[in-house]
Amino acid sequence: MKKQHNYTVMHWGTWQVESREGEIVAVKPVPWDKNPSRIGQSLPDAVTSQTRIRRPAVRARLSPARAGVTRRRGKEPFVEVSWEVALDLLARELRSVKARCGNEAIYGGSYVASAGRFHHAQSQLHRFLKGFGGYTASTNTYSSRRGERILPHILGR
């Protein structure tokens, strides 16, 4: 078994990653980091967790083997597909919505994000959809929007 040591740098610091046979076996703080985040220690489990999504998955009715529209949304299982199939399905659906309803029918929002601006999912989605001709965006957040709506009633204005 050949042991390897590599470094990885993330938002939370730099770690030395030890691997054997292509599997991560340990993540150790680099010696010069005097206050390492404990997040690095979770990397081996994050890579091998049974809950990790390894491949794209779509509703069974959307898979090439079982194409067809049903009224079972939320009830049917998800099946894994290749990246090629997933991207083809996405492209087909975006083109279909754009042709039938225009770009304003495409919602470009979610609260999914990550620490750091490049990996901020919403920024990447917005960039992609702007290149596709536009989209409908949300403004504010649930919390701040609710506050704006209710505050005049609380203050009596």
HUURNOR-V863085 format. One record per residue. RES is the residue in one letter. PSI is psi in radians with two decimals (NA if undefined). OMEGA is omega in radians with two decimals (none if undefined). Layout:
((RES;PSI;OMEGA) (RES;PSI;OMEGA))
This chain:
((M;2.08;3.12) (K;2.20;3.12) (K;2.37;3.12) (Q;2.59;3.03) (H;2.19;3.08) (N;2.91;3.08) (Y;2.60;3.01) (T;2.48;-3.14) (V;2.23;3.13) (M;-3.02;3.13) (H;-0.49;-2.98) (W;0.15;3.08) (G;-2.95;-3.13) (T;2.39;3.14) (W;2.73;3.00) (Q;2.18;-3.09) (V;2.18;3.10) (E;2.29;3.13) (S;2.68;3.05) (R;2.28;3.10) (E;0.60;3.10) (G;0.05;3.13) (E;2.37;3.08) (I;2.19;3.12) (V;-0.38;3.13) (A;2.61;3.04) (V;2.11;-3.07) (K;2.49;3.09) (P;2.58;3.07) (V;2.60;-3.06) (P;-0.54;-3.06) (W;-0.14;3.11) (D;1.87;-3.07) (K;-0.25;-3.14) (N;1.18;-3.05) (P;2.54;3.07) (S;2.54;3.10) (R;-0.16;-3.12) (I;-0.65;-3.13) (G;-0.59;-3.13) (Q;-0.36;-3.10) (S;-0.13;-3.07) (L;-0.83;-3.13) (P;-0.75;3.13) (D;-0.64;-3.13) (A;-0.62;-3.11) (V;-0.60;-3.04) (T;0.01;-3.08) (S;2.47;3.08) (Q;-0.33;-3.13) (T;-0.07;-3.14) (R;2.38;3.07) (I;2.02;-3.05) (R;-0.49;-3.10) (R;2.79;3.07) (P;2.59;3.08) (A;2.49;3.14) (V;2.83;3.05) (R;2.51;-3.05) (A;-0.68;-3.09) (R;-0.35;-3.13) (L;-0.25;-3.12) (S;2.58;-3.10) (P;-0.55;-3.11) (A;-0.42;-3.06) (R;0.76;-3.11) (A;2.50;3.11) (G;2.59;-3.10) (V;2.32;3.05) (T;3.02;3.10) (R;0.66;-3.06) (R;0.38;-3.10) (R;2.28;-3.14) (G;-0.15;-3.11) (K;-0.45;-3.06) (E;2.73;-3.12) (P;2.84;3.01) (F;2.53;3.08) (V;2.51;3.12) (E;2.49;3.07) (V;2.92;3.10) (S;2.84;3.07) (W;-0.66;3.14) (E;-0.81;3.13) (V;-0.78;-3.12) (A;-0.79;-3.13) (L;-0.64;3.07) (D;-0.74;3.11) (L;-0.77;3.13) (L;-0.81;-3.14) (A;-0.76;-3.14) (R;-0.76;-3.11) (E;-0.74;3.10) (L;-0.77;3.11) (R;-0.68;-3.13) (S;-0.82;3.14) (V;-0.76;3.14) (K;-0.75;-3.12) (A;-0.69;-3.09) (R;-0.67;-2.94) (C;-0.18;-3.09) (G;2.91;-3.11) (N;-0.45;-3.13) (E;-0.26;3.10) (A;-0.04;3.13) (I;2.03;-3.11) (Y;2.16;-3.10) (G;0.94;-3.10) (G;2.64;3.00) (S;2.94;3.09) (Y;0.11;-3.13) (V;2.28;-3.12) (A;3.13;3.08) (S;2.81;3.09) (A;2.21;-3.14) (G;2.55;-3.04) (R;-0.61;-3.13) (F;-0.66;-3.10) (H;0.12;3.13) (H;1.91;-3.00) (A;-0.72;-3.10) (Q;-0.67;3.10) (S;-0.73;3.13) (Q;-0.72;3.11) (L;-0.78;3.13) (H;-0.74;3.13) (R;-0.80;3.13) (F;-0.85;-3.08) (L;-0.52;3.03) (K;-0.68;3.10) (G;-0.35;3.13) (F;-0.05;3.08) (G;-0.04;3.10) (G;3.09;-3.06) (Y;3.03;3.03) (T;2.20;-3.11) (A;2.78;3.02) (S;2.77;3.07) (T;2.61;-3.12) (N;-2.85;3.08) (T;2.98;3.09) (Y;-0.82;-3.07) (S;-0.90;-3.08) (S;-0.61;3.13) (R;-0.75;3.11) (R;-0.73;3.12) (G;-0.74;3.11) (E;-0.65;-3.09) (R;-0.64;-3.02) (I;-0.44;-3.08) (L;-0.77;3.11) (P;-0.58;3.12) (H;-0.64;3.12) (I;-0.71;-3.11) (L;-0.14;3.11) (G;0.57;3.14) (R;NA;none))
